[in-house]
Structure formats: C-alpha cells, structure tokens
Amino acid sequence: MGNTQSSSMPKHVAIIMDGNGRWAKKKGKIRTFGHKAGVDSVRAAVRFARKNGIKSLTLFAFSSENWKRPVEEVSVLMDLFKLVLNSEVKRLIKNGVRLRVIGDTSKFDAKLIEKIRKAEETTHENAELTLNIAANYGGRWDIVNASKQLAEQVQCGQLKPEDIDETMLEQHTSLHGLEELDLLIRTGGEHRISNFLLWQCAYAEFYFTDTLWPDFDESAFQAAVDDFADRQRRFGMTGEQVSEN
C-alpha cells in the first residue's frame, strides 16, 4: 500500500523490540552489539510514528524479568539507556516528542533516575507524539500497582469498594490519559506478549513479524500498519453491526 489513509492509522502503537541478541549472533558479535544496533530502529520507529500522525508509541525496552540476564548484559543495557537519554533529548524536543518512562524506576541507580526525571521534565510540553519507554516494566506489576493505589484510597475512606470500576482502575495504570492501545507489534518471530501491557491489550490488534528488531525499519513499520488497516475491529460486536456503524 505504501500510504495508509489516516482514518485507518492506529493512534497508539506498542512494540516488543525482540531479536537484538539473535541479530548480533548471526553477525558473529556479542549480544550487546545487537542492543546498540537496535537504537537506530528506535529512531526509525519514532520517525515513522511522528510522520504518520500516530499519537502514542510505547516501546518495551526492559522488562522486570530482564534482571535475570547475565550481569554484564544488564550493565550494558543500563549504560545504553543513560547514553540514549543524553543524546536523544534535543532531537525529541526538536520533533515535538514527549518522553515518558513507565515501570518501577525505583530499582535503577540514582544517576539514571535523575536522567529520566530531567528528560521527562524537559519534554513535558511536547504534543506531537508521546513516546513511552517501558523500563523495569511488567503488565502484572502495572495492574497490582493500580490496585494498591485504589486500596489505599479505600483504606483512607476516600473511596468505597463498590465505586471501583474499569475506568477508575485504568486511571491508575501507567498509560492513563493516553489513547487506547490499537496495535501491538512484536518483532523477532515469537508469538507471545511476555507480560507487556496486559490491561491495555484487551482489544488491541496483534502483529507478529520474523524481522529482528535491528532490521525493523520504516518499511517494516508500514507493513504492520497496512496489515492493521485491513482488519475489522469488532470490540465484542458482530461483523454486520460494525459494518452498519
């Protein structure tokens, strides 16, 4: 297709960026070489989203389970995160991109926490695209964290248990205030969501590709969006009902 009509363009896309290690191995390099190469694909994804009117882009950078990886790989990932925060903020400001980091950032070292805070603060007014980086994030953690906040309000007498509904719980999740998730892309050939955005994925369309993350360029993103445009989203209704609306 090439040029997707804006009416069929997803407003919020999430990507599980998988395959960095395998990409590096294919080239006879160590896994961390793939993580560094993946930064170019992040830039390409942000560029595509910005150019095509996608309002929110959520990238799964580091899961709460990734701490189990070899110490040296985790260390390189943390250093890379700091490096990218240093080098990319000016580019984000220039392109009207707001940065949000979602997840339990309290587990990071003080320097990284401060860099995250500064980057979020500096880009806060930008409105062209919201870029959410999920770091030390897990979908179950997100739901539990929202539930705890509501439980505290009940304990303080600010809220009655019977008043809690889906809308209220959603307001306490990491992506509150943004567009509903339309499309979840996973690169690298795996067909699972790995504890990512469990609450937000309720009615999202899934797109799985064998393309390894460092090879995921703007044309690969376009292919995912074209596939999304060809789908009929029913939200519990029948196909006939959707066609009538």
C-alpha positions as CSV (number, residue, x, y, z in Angstrom):
1,M,0.0,0.0,0.0
2,G,2.7,2.5,0.9
3,N,0.5,5.4,2.0
4,T,-2.1,4.3,4.6
5,Q,-5.1,6.6,5.0
6,S,-5.0,8.5,8.3
7,S,-8.5,7.1,9.2
8,S,-7.1,3.6,9.4
9,M,-3.9,4.6,11.1
10,P,-3.6,3.4,14.7
11,K,-3.5,6.2,17.3
12,H,-1.4,4.2,19.8
13,V,1.1,1.5,18.9
14,A,3.2,-0.6,21.2
15,I,6.2,-2.6,20.2
16,I,8.0,-5.5,21.9
17,M,11.5,-5.0,20.5
18,D,12.8,-8.6,20.3
19,G,15.7,-10.1,18.4
20,N,18.7,-7.9,19.2
21,G,20.8,-10.8,20.6
22,R,20.0,-13.2,17.8
23,W,20.8,-10.4,15.2
24,A,24.2,-10.0,16.8
25,K,24.8,-13.7,17.0
26,K,24.1,-14.0,13.2
27,K,26.8,-11.5,12.6
28,G,29.3,-13.2,14.9
29,K,29.1,-10.5,17.5
30,I,28.2,-10.4,21.3
31,R,24.6,-9.8,22.3
32,T,25.2,-6.3,23.4
33,F,26.2,-5.3,19.9
34,G,22.6,-6.0,18.9
35,H,21.2,-3.8,21.7
36,K,23.3,-0.9,20.4
37,A,22.2,-1.5,16.8
38,G,18.6,-1.5,18.0
39,V,18.8,2.2,18.9
40,D,18.7,3.0,15.2
41,S,15.4,1.1,14.9
42,V,14.0,3.1,17.8
43,R,14.8,6.3,16.0
44,A,13.2,4.9,12.8
45,A,10.0,3.9,14.7
46,V,9.7,7.3,16.3
47,R,10.3,9.0,13.0
48,F,7.6,6.8,11.3
49,A,5.1,7.5,14.2
50,R,5.7,11.2,14.1
51,K,5.4,11.4,10.3
52,N,2.2,9.4,10.1
53,G,0.2,11.0,12.9
54,I,0.4,8.2,15.5
55,K,-0.1,9.9,18.8
56,S,1.4,7.4,21.2
57,L,4.3,4.9,20.8
58,T,5.1,2.6,23.6
59,L,8.4,0.6,23.4
60,F,9.2,-2.4,25.7
61,A,12.9,-1.7,26.5
62,F,13.5,-3.7,29.7
63,S,11.1,-6.0,31.5
64,S,11.0,-6.7,35.2
65,E,12.2,-10.2,34.2
66,N,15.3,-9.0,32.3
67,W,17.2,-8.6,35.6
68,K,17.8,-12.4,35.3
69,R,20.0,-11.9,32.3
70,P,23.8,-12.0,32.6
71,V,25.1,-9.2,34.8
72,E,27.4,-7.7,32.0
73,E,24.4,-7.6,29.6
74,V,22.2,-5.8,32.1
75,S,25.0,-3.4,32.9
76,V,25.5,-2.5,29.2
77,L,21.7,-2.0,28.8
78,M,21.7,0.4,31.7
79,D,24.7,2.3,30.3
80,L,23.0,2.4,26.9
81,F,19.8,3.8,28.4
82,K,21.8,6.6,30.0
83,L,23.6,7.3,26.8
84,V,20.4,7.4,24.7
85,L,18.8,9.8,27.3
86,N,21.8,12.1,27.0
87,S,21.9,12.1,23.2
88,E,18.3,12.0,22.2
89,V,16.5,14.6,24.3
90,K,17.4,17.5,22.0
91,R,16.1,15.5,19.0
92,L,12.9,14.8,20.9
93,I,12.3,18.5,21.7
94,K,13.0,19.5,18.1
95,N,10.4,17.0,16.8
96,G,7.7,17.7,19.5
97,V,8.1,14.3,21.2
98,R,7.2,13.9,24.8
99,L,9.1,11.2,26.7
100,R,7.5,9.1,29.5
101,V,9.2,6.2,31.2
102,I,6.8,3.7,32.6
103,G,7.7,0.9,35.1
104,D,9.3,0.6,38.5
105,T,12.1,3.0,38.0
106,S,13.0,2.9,41.8
107,K,15.2,-0.1,41.1
108,F,17.6,1.9,38.9
109,D,20.6,3.8,40.2
110,A,20.3,7.4,41.3
111,K,22.1,8.8,38.2
112,L,19.7,7.0,35.8
113,I,16.6,8.1,37.8
114,E,17.8,11.7,37.7
115,K,18.4,11.5,33.9
116,I,14.9,10.1,33.4
117,R,13.3,12.8,35.6
118,K,15.1,15.5,33.6
119,A,14.2,14.1,30.2
120,E,10.6,13.8,31.2
121,E,10.5,17.3,32.6
122,T,12.3,18.8,29.6
123,T,9.9,17.2,27.0
124,H,6.7,17.6,29.1
125,E,5.1,20.3,26.9
126,N,5.7,18.5,23.6
127,A,2.4,17.4,22.0
128,E,3.1,15.8,18.6
129,L,3.9,12.3,19.9
130,T,4.1,10.7,23.3
131,L,7.0,8.2,23.4
132,N,6.6,5.8,26.4
133,I,9.6,3.7,27.2
134,A,8.7,0.7,29.4
135,A,11.7,0.0,31.6
136,N,11.6,-2.4,34.5
137,Y,8.0,-2.8,33.5
138,G,5.6,-5.8,33.8
139,G,1.9,-5.9,33.0
140,R,1.1,-7.7,36.2
141,W,3.1,-5.1,38.2
142,D,1.1,-2.4,36.4
143,I,-2.3,-3.9,37.5
144,V,-1.1,-4.6,41.0
145,N,0.3,-1.1,41.4
146,A,-3.0,0.4,40.3
147,S,-4.9,-1.9,42.7
148,K,-2.7,-0.8,45.6
149,Q,-3.4,2.9,44.9
150,L,-7.1,2.2,44.9
151,A,-6.8,0.1,48.1
152,E,-5.0,3.0,49.8
153,Q,-7.9,5.3,48.9
154,V,-10.4,2.8,50.3
155,Q,-8.4,2.5,53.5
156,C,-8.3,6.3,53.9
157,G,-12.1,6.5,53.4
158,Q,-11.8,8.4,50.2
159,L,-13.4,5.6,48.1
160,K,-15.9,2.9,48.5
161,P,-15.0,-0.6,47.1
162,E,-18.3,-0.7,45.2
163,D,-17.3,2.5,43.4
164,I,-14.3,0.9,41.7
165,D,-14.9,0.1,38.1
166,E,-12.7,-0.4,35.0
167,T,-12.5,3.3,34.2
168,M,-11.2,4.1,37.7
169,L,-8.6,1.3,37.7
170,E,-7.4,2.4,34.2
171,Q,-6.8,5.9,35.6
172,H,-4.1,4.4,37.9
173,T,-2.3,2.4,35.2
174,S,1.0,3.5,33.7
175,L,-0.5,4.7,30.4
176,H,-3.5,6.6,31.8
177,G,-4.6,9.6,29.9
178,L,-3.4,8.3,26.5
179,E,-5.3,6.8,23.6
180,E,-6.4,3.2,23.9
181,L,-3.8,0.8,22.6
182,D,-4.7,-0.1,19.0
183,L,-1.8,-2.2,17.7
184,L,0.8,-4.4,19.5
185,I,3.8,-5.4,17.3
186,R,6.3,-8.0,18.3
187,T,9.5,-8.5,16.3
188,G,11.8,-11.5,16.3
189,G,9.3,-14.3,15.5
190,E,8.0,-15.1,18.9
191,H,4.2,-15.2,19.4
192,R,3.6,-14.1,22.9
193,I,3.2,-10.8,24.8
194,S,5.7,-11.5,27.7
195,N,3.8,-9.8,30.4
196,F,3.6,-6.5,28.5
197,L,0.6,-4.1,28.8
198,L,-1.8,-6.9,29.9
199,W,-4.5,-4.4,30.9
200,Q,-4.1,-2.3,27.8
201,C,-4.0,-5.2,25.3
202,A,-7.7,-6.1,25.9
203,Y,-8.9,-5.0,22.5
204,A,-5.6,-4.3,20.7
205,E,-4.7,-6.0,17.4
206,F,-1.6,-8.1,17.4
207,Y,1.0,-8.2,14.7
208,F,3.9,-10.7,14.8
209,T,6.9,-10.5,12.4
210,D,10.0,-12.6,12.0
211,T,12.0,-9.4,11.4
212,L,14.7,-9.0,14.1
213,W,14.5,-5.6,15.9
214,P,17.7,-4.1,14.4
215,D,16.2,-4.8,10.9
216,F,12.8,-3.2,11.8
217,D,12.9,-0.1,9.7
218,E,10.1,2.3,8.5
219,S,9.1,0.0,5.7
220,A,8.6,-2.8,8.2
221,F,6.5,-0.5,10.4
222,Q,4.5,0.4,7.3
223,A,3.8,-3.3,6.6
224,A,2.4,-3.7,10.2
225,V,0.2,-0.6,9.8
226,D,-1.1,-1.8,6.4
227,D,-2.0,-5.2,8.0
228,F,-3.8,-3.3,10.8
229,A,-5.7,-1.2,8.2
230,D,-7.1,-4.4,6.6
231,R,-8.6,-5.7,9.8
232,Q,-12.2,-5.3,11.1
233,R,-12.2,-4.3,14.8
234,R,-15.4,-5.5,16.4
235,F,-15.0,-4.8,20.1
236,G,-17.4,-7.6,21.0
237,M,-19.9,-6.8,18.2
238,T,-20.7,-8.8,15.1
239,G,-19.1,-8.0,11.8
240,E,-22.6,-6.9,10.5
241,Q,-23.0,-4.5,13.4
242,V,-19.6,-2.9,12.8
243,S,-20.4,-2.5,9.0
244,E,-23.7,-0.7,9.9
245,N,-21.9,1.9,12.1
